[in-house]
Amino acid sequence: MACWFFSGAMVAFLWALSGLIRHGRKAALSAWVVFACGVWLLAGFRVSLWPTPAGSWIALVPIPAIYSIGPVFYFWFRREVMPAPVRVWFHLLWPTLAVLGIVILHARASQHPLAENLQFALFVGTKLLPFLYILYAIYCMQWVLEAERRSRYRGLIWLCIALMAALVIGLIGVWPGMQAWTFVSAMLLTPLMFLSFLFGISNPHLIHSLQLDYQKTKYEKTRLGSVDVDERLERLHRLMAEDKPYLDEDYDLSQLASDLELNVHQVSEILNARLGSSFPEFVNRYRVQESLILLRNEPDRSVLSIALAVGFNSRSSFHRSFKKVMQTTPRDYRNSSIV
């Protein structure tokens, strides 16, 4: 059993480290959540090898890290999936209270009249806090249960259900006489860590997909309720393909809105929610695609001339957009197409 917990902890630590190595500070929040889960599993490893009283300092040390899982997950969720202002101080209050409780228990464990109740509350919080934060995230994301999206997020839905079930089982095990349930819950955490790791690897674009669906849902509920979005998208692509208004460097969002018989807010929402793009990114992508034809067919024409012809107003903006879309420079693309 000890090896079971240890393997889960090592997967968590390596997962957190790899995230930091690949993405740097951007992955700090998600890495901490995974790392803290590893600390939790390592605590299970310690208990399986060296059982100690529940109130001993070595049993209490991991609790602040476990208490931080829910709040830090919430910070990550509000930054990556459903952006919204966050009251940081309120959410960090929970791990702070955990530290305070541990200090009280360690300093006056035998004399404090409420020591047993405080210890019980601390261990309840290790299961209850993550459960409540995950439940809140699921509540905010009810739109993933809609018929058109449910199949796309089925794996995520079942993973969340399994994780919440494990936490509920662990919560039952905190009560006196129900310790066997704690064992069952702990045994479930390692396979859930493995499954989460494999799920993350096999669905690398999941977060981006959630972001797009959230934006789409939010916009559809606000300004696009009476708009046939699919029909306007069809008009948009037809306009770009046939009329090529993007060749005019002065073509802007208000002109596009006029062409689609919408207001600028509605067009902006359609671009963001359905195409995952801002207006400049959208038109510049078409300009870059147009430039590919000229770079291939007119090898003697200067890059600046081509940039101006397709709607860019400078060589630098053309280079920047071209490299973003094509992952190479105009000159290198031209040379490779000639060869």
N, C-alpha and C positions, 0 to 999 in steps of 0.2 A: 504493500500500500504506500509506503514511503516513496518508493521509486515512481509511483503513479503521480503523487503530488509534485515530486521534484522535476519530473519531465514536463509537466504543465507549466511550472514556474520558469524553467529554462526557455521554453517556447515563448512565454510572455516577455522575458527579458531580451531575448534575441530579436523578437518582433519589434519591441520598442526601440532597441538600438538601431536596427536596420532602417526604421522609419526616420530616425534622426539623421542617420548617415545620408540617406537618399534625399530628404526634403529639408533638412536643417531646422531652423526655428519654427518654420511653418507647421511642422509635425509635433511641436512640443506638447500641445494639449492631448492629442491622441496617444502620444508616446507615454505620457504620464499615466493616463487611464490604464493602458496595457501593463505598464510597469507596476502600478499599484495592485492590479489583479495578480501579478506575479508574486508580489509580497504576500498577498492573501494565501496563495497556494503554498508559498514557502512556509508560512505559519502552520499550515496543515501538515507539511512535511516534518516540521519540528515537533508538533504534537504527536505524530505517529511514531517518532523515534524516542523523544524525551518528554513524556507526559508530565505536566506540571499543573498545580492548582490554577483555576480560571482567573483568580485575582492576582497571580504573580506578575511581576513586572515584565518578564519575558513574554507572557501571554498577552499583555496589554500594549506592548510597544507597537505592533503593526496596526493597531486600531485607527490612529489618525490618518494613516495612508489609505486605509479602507474607507474611512469617512470621506476622504477627498474624491473618491471615484465618481460618485453622483454629481457633485458640483462641477468638477472639471469636465466630465462628460457633457454637462449642460452648457458650459462655456463653449466647448467644441461644437456642439449642436447648433447653438445660436450664431456661431461664426461661419460654419461650413454649410449647413443645410437650410435653416430658416433664420436669416440674419435679423436680429432685434437687439435693442438695448438691454444690458444685463446689470443688475445690482450686485456687483462683485462682493461687496462687504457682507451682504445677507447670506450668500451661498457659502462663503468662507467661514461663516460663523459656526457651521457644524463641525468641521475638523478642529476648530479652535476650542469649542466646547468639549470635544473628545480629549484634547490635550489637558484641559483643565480638570476633567473628571479623573484622568489617569494620575495627575499630580496629587489630587486629593486622596485617591485610593492608595497611592504609594507612600504618601507622607503620613497618613493617619488611618491605615486600613483597619487596624484592630480597634481603634477608639471611636471612629466615626459611626454614629447611630444609623446612618442611611447607607453605609458602605455596600451592603448586600444589594439594596435596591439600585444604587448607582451602577454597580457592576452589571446587574441585569439589564439596565437601560443601555449601557454601552454596547453590550453584545446584541441587543435587539436592533440598535441603530446600524450595525454593520450589515444587516440584511434589509432593514426597512428603507434606509436612505437610497441605496442603489435601485431598489424596487420602485420607489416613488418617482425618482428622476426618469427612469426608463418609461414608467407608466405615463408620465407627463409628456415625454417626447412622442410616444405613440398617440396620445390624445391630440397633440398638435398636428400629427401627420395622418389624420383619419382619411385623407384623400388617397393614401396608398391602397386603401381597401375598396376604392371604387372599381367597378367591373373592368374598365379599360386599363387599369394599372395593376390590378391584383396579381395577375399572372407574372408580371415583370418583377414584382417584389415578393414573390411567394417565399423564396429562400430566406429573405430578411425577416419576414413576418414570423415564420416558424422558428427562426433562431431567437427572436425576441421572446416568443412564447416559452420556449425551452428555458431561456435564461431566467425569466420571471418565475417559472414553475420551480426552478432550483432554489431561488431566493425565498419563495414562500415555504418550501419544504424546510429550508434552513431556519426560517423564522419560527416554524412550529417546534423545531428542535431546541430552541433556546429555553422553552418552558421546562420546569423541573419534571423529571420522569420521561421526557421525550427526546433524550439525547441521541437515540438511534436515528432520528430524522436528520440531526446535524451531520451524522456520518454519511447518510445517503446524499444530502445536499453537497457535502464536500467532495464526494466521489464523482458527482456530476460536473463539477467545475472544470476539471482537467479536460474531459472530452469536449466540453463547450469551448474551452480555449483553443483546442486543436481545430474544431469546426469553424470558429470565428476566423482563425488564421487562414485556413484553406478557403473560406468564403471570401475573405478580403483579397486573396491572390487571384481567385477566379473571377472576381467582379471588380476590376481596377477602376472602372468608370462609374461605379454605383453612386458615389457622392455627387458627381456632376449630373447624373441622371435625376437624382433627388432634387437638386437645385433647380433644374429646368422644369421639372414637374410642379415644384412648389411655386415657381414664378408663374407658370402657366395657369395653375389653379387660382392663384391670387389675382391675377389680371382678369381672368374670365369672370371672377366674382365682382369685379369693380367696374371697369369701363367697357368691357367687351361683351356684356350680356346680350345686347341686341344685334351684335355684329356676327355675320357668317364668316368666321375666321378662315376656314378652309377655302372659301370662295375668294377672299381677299388675298390669301397667299398665292392662289393660282393666278390671280390678276397681277400680283407683284412679280412673280417669276416670268410671266409672259411679257410684262412691261420691260423687264431687264433684258430679256432675250431678243425682243423684236425692236424696241425703240432705243435701247442702250442710252438712257438719259445720264448714266454715270460718266459718259465721256465728257460731259460739261463739268469743269472743275467747280463751278458755282452751284451745282445741283445740291440742294440741301434737304433736310428732313421735312420742312414745310411744303416744298414742291412735291415730294413723294406723297405726303399726306393728301395734297390736292389731287394728285393723279389717282389715288386710291379712294377718294371721296371719304376720307376719315380725318380726324384731327391728329395733331402731332403726338399727343399722349397715347392714343390708340395704336398708331403705327409703331411707336417706341415699344409699347407693351407686346405687340405681336412679334417684333424682331427679337426682343429679349426672351419672351416665354416660349415661342415656337422654334426660333432659329438660334437661340443662345448667342445673340450678337447685338452689338450696338450699331447705330446707323453708319458711322464711319467705317467700322469693320466690315459691314455688309457691302457697302459700295466699293470699298477698296479691294475686296475679294474679287468682285466682278472686273475691276480695272486690271488687277494682276492677271486674271485669266485672259483678258483681251490682249494684254501685253505679250503673252506667250506666243500668240500668233505672229505678231510683228517681229519679235526677236528671232523666230525661226525663218520667217519669209523675207525679212529685210536685213540681212546680215551686215550691210554697210551703213545702216542707219544708226545714229548715235543713241545711246541709252537715254540721254536727257530728252531727245526729240520724241522717243517712244513714250517716255513717262508723261510728257506734256500732252501727247496725242490721246492717251487713254484716260486723262482726267486728273492726273496728279499735278500739283503746282510747284513741285521742286524735285530735284534728283534724290535728296536725302529721304523725303517722305516715301518716294517710290521704292528706294532700296529697303527701307525699314518694313514696309508692308509686304514687299516681295519676299523678303527673307522669312517673315512670319508665316506666310502662306505656303511657300515652296521649300523652306528650309535650306535655301541656297541663295546666291546672289544672281542678279540678272546676267552678269558677264559669264559666270560659271555655267548658268543654264544655257546660254547661247552657245558656248563652246561645246558643251556636251551634246546639244542637239545637232550641231554641225558634224561632229564626229560620228 
